[in-house]
Amino acid sequence: MKQAARLKDPHTEERQLYWRLLVAYLFMVLMLLLLVARFVWLQVFQYEHFATLAQNNSISLVPVQPNRGLIVDRNGIELARNYASYTLELTPDKIDNLDATIKALGQVVPITPRDLKRFQKFLSESKDFEPVPLRLKMDDVEAARLAANLWRFPGVEVKARLYRDYPYKELTSHVLGYIGRIGPREKDRLAAEEKTANYRGATHIGKLGLEAVYEDDLHGQNGFEEIETDSAGRAVRSLRRTAPVHGNTLQLALDIHLQDVADKLFGARRGALVAIDPQSGGVLALLSKPSFDPNLFIDGIDSQSWQSLNEDWQRPLINRAIRGMYPPGSTFKPFMGMAALEAGAIGPNEIRPAPGYFTLPGSSHQFRDSNPRGNGSANLAKAIAVSSDTFFYKLAWDMGIDRIHPLLAQFGLGSRTGIDLDGEAVGVLPSKEWKARRFAGTRYRDEHRRWLPADVVSIGIGQGFNTYTPLQMANATAILANDGRAFHPHLVQKVTDARNGKTRLIEAAPYRQLPFKQQHYDYIKQGMQAVMQPGGTGWRLGQGLQYSMAGKTGTAQVVQIKQGAKYNAGALAEQHRDHSWFIAFAPVEQPKIAVAVIVENAGFGATAAAPITRALFDYYLTGKLPDDIRGQLETFPPSATGKQDASVAR
């Protein structure tokens, strides 16, 4: 019985097997139906969606960079231009072993230590998915050799890119500035200004000078290209292209010939020169010496060059024309004279003493004249011509700072001119309020903040607290030459739109007219003309003039000389010697050029700055060049019109 119990019923086992097979079969049918349903859903109902995704996976939208706009001088000569070359670029997130890839690439084309150092710098500033340049400016042979080996290097590309070039290097660096790699700070600024989209794929941006100020005009508008790619991401064909809009062309008022002449006249001396067209405010020349080569900065300056520029005691990176602040010395006297006439502090024919020294009432301190014997007596015009210090000491004392300051401010002294360059210094036109602000704080006592009676005396001759930029002095001279019609100095004369070729003029009209009497302008001009005549401080330079010229020499004291001591340049370190100043305009009847020149630590204005100005005027107005610089001048290419401009023959 026990053995029979252990035996199963055959019918029962058959039924159990049947149901098991049925369940398995139904499960398989259900899974098949689900698979078919999913297939129908994907292939029929979701066809368009996945077709679009597939299409997008095989098409890349690549930004097309516009050509950066050109910068040309007033004659159409290119000062900033573009040229094409090849770049070796690596995308880090597409490369498994970056070091091994770079080492292997070095066997195909030369990779220098400088290339590696620059690559590491760019790599630290970029995201992993962004291409980073390893080799720049490769020639055709190197590019072809790499192109033939790219199949070995995923994530490596050879791209044709436009590079910026400044053909006149140091001659234009403080005007044009330069472009450089877009860094984190620029990326943040572009994002804040909602301009990031227009810089996709871009690597460079204006960093300084006109390149930075006119970045929006020069950059242009991105285009886009739809590129079909294969499974490895390599481009197969171009499907559609939206052309970029190239950057606008800037035409400057600056004359590169005049700039070159000014540079050669300076030679190796330090200083600055600004020349302005009084009839428009256009800057004809803007020179800062010494200078630097802006091409060094485009793709990242190497540490040795940067150290050399940054540690040079002559400070070539400083734009002295707009940032250098100097006491104007006696070049201040024509403006002081205008203020005195307008304030009624002196009459045109009034004769006053001009002794060898001046003392304040109740004081024994002597404010000495540059002429120890003095100039006897003089009216205002003669005092300008002979540059009598004591005459202007007394004049400033009589007027007081409260009358001097608002009248001189009319000439733009102590204010930014508004020139289209960044970083312009303000300068100092002293006042009681200025002194109180300047010496505020716990480190100064109350007497330091108070305006003292003696403060105004030295201001009358352009010393004391007076400090202005060469640009401010040139601008004030242009306003004086133009009888009070004031323009904002500007380098860019017109902008040509790349889309339609239309141009827009910059600063075509004066922004104000100084409310001074015409007879006072005429009188001060007579005094400045007398500077260039026998008896004047610049009379030797006035000999043989073929045009009328008004000027004023100036010698600006750098260090104070003790009471009773005699100035001895040879006993002083070069940096402590007087600066040489000269301001001038010509022709007097219809001024075409107004100039301010400072030569640092060069002594009397008549011996250094004035000869530079005279030679520059001779060239600009008559075409005459000094023999000693004729052979040194740059050979300039024809202008953009294909014709050599008239000034070459001058």
Secondary structure, DSSP 4 states (H G I P E B T S, - for coil): -HHHHHSPPHHHHHHHHHHHHHHHHHHHHHHHHHHHHHHHIIIIITHHHHHHHHHHHTEEEEEEPPPPPPEE-TT--EEEEEEEEEEEEE-GGG-S-HHHHHHHHTTTS---HHHHHHHHHHHHHS-TTS-EEEEEEE-HHHHHHHHTTGGG-TTEEEEEEEEEE-TTGGGTHHHH-EEEE--HHHHHHHHHTT-GGGGTT--EEEEEHHHHHTHHHHH-B-EEEEEEE-TTS-EEEEEEEE--BPPPEEEES--HHHHHHHHHHHTT--EEEEEE-TTT-BEEEEEEES---GGGGTT---HHHHHHHHH-TT-TTS-HHHH--B--GGGGHHHHHHHHHHHTSS-TT--EEE-SEE--TT----EE-SSTT--EEE-HHHHHHHT-HHHHHHHHHHH-HHHHHHHHHTTTTTS----SSS-----B---HHHHHHHT-STTS-HHHHSPPTTHHHHHTTT-TT-BB-HHHHHHHHHHHHTTTEE---BSEEEEE-TTT--EEESS-S-SEE----HHHHHHHHHHHHHHTSTTSTTGGGGTT-SS--EEEEEEE-SSPPPTT----GGGS-GGGSPEEEEEEEE-SSS--EEEEEEETT---TTTTHHHHHHHHHHHHHH----HHHHTTS--PPP-TTSS--GGGG-
